[in-house]
């Protein structure tokens, strides 16, 4: 873990190092979305995976839901980390909304 340009050894306390895995690294770098109500498992998710797009609250809801099989959680994290499913941008959201209004 880098701190102020100096290498600090892992002390075994607190959160995982930023390089632990891409999902955890994104949480350390961009922050974590608020947790859901009464999750049955940890439902943490990063606010962003690349600093530009935002991660949907759907990730938190799906990870913490009782109906979601445990074996799906790593798949959700992988897809979220790739930015392929649950990431959106405010600009795209605005364009979509404008298009919807024009259609109506």
Helices and strands as residue ranges (DSSP letters): E 2-3, E 6-7, H 22-30, E 54-55, H 58-64, H 70-82, E 87-88, H 90-103
